[in-house]
Amino acid sequence: MTSDAPVLVDTDDRGVRTIRLNRPDRLNALILDSVRMVREAIEDAQSDDAVRAIVLTGDQRSFSSGADLQAKAEAAAAGIEEPGSLLDDVNEIIMLLRDSTVPSVAAVYGAAAGVGCSLALACDYVVVDEKAFFMLAFTKIGLMPDGGATALVSASAGRHRAMRMALTAERVHGAKALEWGLASELVDAGTQLERAQEIAATFAAGPPLSMAATRQAINEIALPTLRSDLNREVVGQTQLLASSDAAEGAAAFREKRAPRYTGA
C-alpha cells in the first residue's frame, strides 16, 4: 500500500493492526474509498489469526473531520455520481466495531467530528490527547447526526450532553471529553498513538475468548438497539437531505456565509 493511499494499514509483531486515516490535507475527511478501505481492514482482522487488536487513528492534525462535503460538492458539480453510499459503509464499520471479536482502540488527536466522532466512539477504548475534540455540527447545515452518533454519544455521555453536542455543535475538548465519558484516557499532546498501541498490545496479549465475551456483554447492554438506531438515522437523514434547508446549509457551507433557514 503506497504512502499516499487514503488509508494506511500496518500489523506489528504484537498482533496490533493500526488503521490510519491518511488524508491530512483534508483533515482526514472521509470519502467512499477511505471508508471502504477501513471496512476491509477491519473485516480482514476478523479472519486473520495474527491480528489480536485494532488501533484506529488519524494523524497529528486530525482524527477525522467527518464526511468530505467539499469532495461531494465537487463531484456533484462535475456530474460524477459515487457508487453506493458512504453512510452505508460507515454504518457497517460501526456494527463491525461493536460486534468484532477483536478489541479496538481509537487514538484521537485534533478533530473527531461528524462521522469521525462515531468512528472513535464505536471503539472499545478511546485515547485522547490535550488537543483532541469531539463535535457534532450536523444541525449547522440542516442535517442530523448519523453514523450511529445519536446512540454512541448518548451511551457514552448521557442524553443531555448528547443533546448539547448535537444542538449547539460545541467542541468537547480532551479533558472535558474524559469527564463526559467520551474518552477512556487523556494523555499528553502528541502521545495518543503510542499509548493507544500500548493498550492494544495489552489487549492482544490477553485471553481472546474472555475479552470477546466481556466486550459483547457490555456492548449489548450499552448499545442493544444499535442496528435499528442506525436505520432510524438513515431514514431521518434521507428526509432532511431532500429539504430546502439542507440545500441552503450546503450552499452556505460552500459560499462561506451564514445560512438562511426557512423550515422547508
N, C-alpha and C positions, 0 to 999 in steps of 0.2 A: 504494500500500500504506500503510495507516494506521500511525501510530507505536505503536499498541497491539497490532499483529499479533504473533504468536509468533515470527516470523522477519522480519527486515528485509533487503532486498537493494538494493544500490546498485552501479552500474558507473561508474567515473570515466573521464576523458578519456585516461588512460594504458592503458586496457583491463583494469584491475583490478576484478574483481567481488568486493565484500565481502558475505559472507553472515553476518548477525549474529543469533545466538540472542537472543530478546528476551522472556524470562520472568523478570525479575530478582527478583520476589517469591518465586519458587520455585527460585532459583539456577540458572535455565535448565534445570531438569529437563525431560526430553523427553516430549511427548505425541505421539499419532499425527499431529495436524495439523502440528506443527512439523517432525517428521521428513519428512513428505511435502513440505512447502514447501522444505526443504533439498534434498531429492532433485530436485525440479522445477527449482530454481535451478541445480543442477549440470548436470542434463541439458540445460537450455536453453543453458548456456555452451558445450556441445559443438557446437551448431549456430549460434551467434552469432559471426560473424567479428570483432565488436567486442570480444569477451572474449578476452583472451590469458593471464590468470592469475586464480586464485581465492584469496581470503583467507577463512578460516572462523574466526569468533571468537564470544565471548560479550559480557560487559560488565565493568565494574570491580569486580564482586563474584564472578563465577564464569564459567568457560568453559561447563561443563555438569556438573551433579551426577549425570547419568545418567538412567535411566528414572524417570518420576514415579510412584513407588509409591503415594504418597498419593492422587493423582488416580485411579489404577487401583482402589484400595480403595474410594474414594468412589463411583466408577461402579458397581462390583460391588454395593455396599450399596444403591444406588438401582435395581438391576436393569437397568442400562444395559450393553449388550454392544458394545464397539467393533468396527466393521467392519474386518476384516483384522488383521494382526499388526504391532505396532511393530517387533519384531525383524526381520521380513522386510524391511521398508523400510530399517532401519538397515543390514542386510547388503547391500542393493543399493547404498546410499551408499558403503559400504566398497569394493565392487567398482568402482563408478564412479570413486572417487578413485584407486584403483590403476591402472585401465586408461584413464583420461582422457588425451586429447591435450593438455589444458590443465594446466599445473603448479599445484600448490596449496600454500598456506602456512597453518599454524594459528597464531593469536595467542592465547596462553593466559595468563589471569590467574585466580587462585583455583583452584577445583576442576576437574579433568578426571577425573571419577570414573565407574566403570562403563562404559557405552557412550560416555560423554563422553570417556573415555580413548581408546577405539577411534577415535572420530571425529578426534581430534587426531593420533594416531599414523598414521592412514591417509594423512595429508597428506605431501607430499614434503619439507617443511621446517617445523620447529616452533620458534617463537619463544616463550620463556617469560620471565616476569619473576620477581623475587625471591619473590613471594607465590604463585606458581603451585605446584600439586602434582598428582601423578597417584596414583590409588588404585583398587584392585580390592577391593571389600568384599563380593563375592557370597557367599563362604562364611560370612559373618556371618549371612546369612539363609537358609542351607541350599541355596544355589544354586551355580552355577559361572560363571566368566567367559564372556561371549558377545559378540556384535558384532564378532567377529574378534580379541578381546583375547588369546586364547591364542596366536595366530600373530603378531600385531603386537608384543606386548610381548616375546615370545621372540626375534623377529627383531631388535628394537631393543636389548634389554638382555641377552639371553642366558638360557639355561634356568634357572640357579639364581636369578637375580634375578627372573625371571618367577614362579618358584615362591614366592619370598619375598613378592612383592607379592600373589599370589593366595591364599596360605595364611594370611598374617598380616594382610592388609588395611592394611598400612603405608602411610602417606602419604610419597611420594617428592617432596621439595620441589625448587625451582628449581635450585640448584647441584648437588645430588645427581642430579637428573634429567638435567642436562647430562653429568655424569660417567658416568652409566649408559648413555647413548646414547638416552634417551627424548626429548631435545631437541637441536636444531641450534645454538641460540644462546640465551644468557642476557643479559637487558637490565635496566636499572634499573626499579624499580617504576612501573607505570603507562604505560610507553612501548612495551609489546609490540605494540599495534595499529599505531602509527606505523611501527615498524621492520618489521613483517610486510608492510605495504603498500609500503614501500621495496623490500624484497626481491622482492615480487610484481611491482612495476613493472620491476625489473631483468630478471626472467624474461620479462615481457610484451614487453620490447624486444629480447629475444634471438631467435635463429633458431628458429622453431617446429618445423621438421622435426627439427633436431638435438636440441632439448630433448625432444621426444616420444620419439625413438629412444633417447636416453640413459636416460630415465626407464623406458621399457619394459624395456630390458635389465637395469637394476638391480633393478626390481621382480620380474622373472621369476626372477632369481637369489635374491633375498631372500625372496620370498613366492610360490613356484612353485605351491603347492597351496592357495591362499587359499580358493577356492570350496569345495573339499572340507573344509577346516578349518572354514569357516562352517557347513557342513551337519552336521559332527560335533558342533559346539556346539549346534545346534538339537536334534539327537536327545538329547544328554545333558541339556540344559536342560529339554526337554519331559518327560523321565522324572523329573527332580528336582522339577519343578513339581507333579507328581502325588503327591509323597511327603508323609508326615506331618511330616517335618522342615521342609519348605518352608512348610507351613501354619503350623507353630509359629513359624518365623522371621518370617513376615509378621505374625502376631498379636503377637509380642513387639515388632516394629518399631512397630506401631500403638499398642500399650499402653505403649511406652517402658519395657520391662523386659528382664531377661536371659532369653534363650531356654533351653528345656529340651529338648535333642535326644535322641532315642532310637535313631536309626539306622533308622527305618522310613519 
